[in-house]
């Protein structure tokens, strides 16, 4: 009885698979169809190296704090790169002062 049931299920699976279910659309039409998933643009920022670490300023991540909390850690393209006063190399977190005057957070690239 189990063999007959197994054969029926196998036959139904094969028949269902052979009849084009689910019906695929032609590849020429699919080639120009819009994506269902969001696409992300790459960041306009350029990675920079400080010591042995690679960093990237995150354009949307902004922070603030008292000026005594930040010390100069270097420069990237004329813009100062800041670190926390108590943070020494290798750094845990870096910040970049942008042209708009805001302090942007930098993420380490690994």
Secondary structure, 3 states (H helix, E strand, C coil): CHHHHHHHHHHHHHHHHHCCCCCCCCHHHHHCCCCCCCCCCCCCCCCEEECCEEEEEEEEEEECCCHHHEEEEEEECCEEEEEECCCCCCCCCEEEECCCCCEEEEEEEC
